Amino acid sequence: MQPCNPNAKIETKCLHAGYTPANGGPGVMPIVQSTTYRFDSTEHVAELFDMPTEPMYSRFANPTCDAVEQKIAALEGGVGAMLTSSGQAASLLSVLNLCNAGDSFVSASTIYGGTVNLFSVTLKRFGIDVIWVDPNASQEEIEAAIQPNTKLVFGETIANPALTVFDIEKFAAAAHNKNIPLIVDNTFATPILCRPFEFGADIVVHSTTKYMDGHAVQGGGVIVDSGNFDWVKSGKFPEFTEPDESYHGVVYTRDFGNMAYIIKARMQLMRDFGCYPAAHSAFLLNLGLETLPVRMKQYCANAMEAAKLLKASDKIASVTYPGLEDDPYHALAEKYLPNGTSGVISISIKGGRAAAVRFMDALKLASIEVHVADIRTCVLHPASATHRQLTDEQLEAAGIDGGMIRISIGLENIDDILEDLQQALDQV
Ligand SMILES: *Cc1c(COP(=O)(O)O)cnc(C)c1O
């Protein structure tokens, strides 16, 4: 078999990139269920400890995971990728690969709640400070927030659950003017709807638990390196350009060129933290990736119909979906997400918490789940679930009212989804 053509279209890459069957070999990417590899020479193993160019231990490498990493790198247009055991682990390692105690980083304030906590509570305990900026800040304001010890800028393509669309080019320009990279969490968009590298992002992270897996069968994450950031020219990252004593003097930029970031992440962080997925998880993730283009198309189409139905209801105070023409982020969505804005909609029901609970309990097809981007339609009430510990005043400050519901539209027939939403609205 020939390896997948690097110029192939994304649907083709979803099926053929990453794994090339040998003549007579298995047609489906095999699961290599082994923690260890057997070697004939001591010297070969010694060399791997200087430069791990092939899997030797399952804490940081596996052939099945490697094939999926290569596929995701191809989908995003990057030079390399590293799977992690969760999306949280991907966000954590993407930052730790650049920041030490005493450093800071800038993040857009509208990002996933779990990442907010990771950044503002846990990383702070490690001596790494997050500086929040409004996603609507000007380029000058973003640059003004960047301090001498600031090592990166972070944002989310479509924020979960705020559904704001991130102005990647603006944040990339600000970061690059200050010689630091931009990391983008591309979970909700997936590389099918947006490839942040094309707009200047340097690193992409994902929670693969969401649309990439798609079937709600296994959690995971991934970090992808564009290979575009010049660590030497920046002058702000001595760990990339000076010898790593924990690896016999490896210099990542000298020895690995434009893969310095992703190789350093594996050789230092994955080696030491070991939050690597099992081969079987990577195999399941690959099944999700194979059908990602067809699924994303249908999520977008279904969500658009659902958003229009919800918008037309007099029981609903507001509908947030960047695909809608009057959404405040519609112009940014047209630029960054021309083929659709994914499957998640946020609504606010008139009548607050009581009305929201009545609506959700009346749904028959959609189920209440602590999940999003499932293949099945599901709903969540932030005020009584993910944001339960907040008082009404705190909820208001976080932009969450008691009537707010996050709806993740699935792949059921759209007529059935609309009928279910309508009959539940009728009961409010
Ligand atoms: C869910 C999510 C995460 C965290 O991913 P896990 O796989 O749950 O650890 C990070 N970012 C976004 C945008 C998410 O939706």
PDBQT file of the ligand as one rigid body, heavy atoms in Angstrom, charges set to zero:
ROOT
HETATM    1  C1  LIG A 501     -14.425  18.526  27.744  1.00  0.00    +0.000 C 
HETATM    2  C2  LIG A 501     -13.473  19.560  27.346  1.00  0.00    +0.000 A 
HETATM    3  C3  LIG A 501     -12.150  19.578  27.838  1.00  0.00    +0.000 A 
HETATM    4  C4  LIG A 501     -11.657  18.557  28.836  1.00  0.00    +0.000 C 
HETATM    5  O1  LIG A 501     -11.627  17.306  28.246  1.00  0.00    +0.000 OA
HETATM    6  P1  LIG A 501     -11.726  15.914  29.054  1.00  0.00    +0.000 P 
HETATM    7  O2  LIG A 501     -11.532  14.916  27.983  1.00  0.00    +0.000 OA
HETATM    8  O3  LIG A 501     -13.071  15.882  29.715  1.00  0.00    +0.000 OA
HETATM    9  O4  LIG A 501     -10.615  15.922  30.051  1.00  0.00    +0.000 OA
HETATM   10  C5  LIG A 501     -11.298  20.567  27.377  1.00  0.00    +0.000 A 
HETATM   11  N1  LIG A 501     -11.709  21.503  26.509  1.00  0.00    +0.000 NA
HETATM   12  C6  LIG A 501     -12.975  21.522  26.019  1.00  0.00    +0.000 A 
HETATM   13  C7  LIG A 501     -13.364  22.578  25.058  1.00  0.00    +0.000 C 
HETATM   14  C8  LIG A 501     -13.891  20.558  26.425  1.00  0.00    +0.000 A 
HETATM   15  O5  LIG A 501     -15.145  20.596  25.945  1.00  0.00    +0.000 OA
ENDROOT
TORSDOF 0
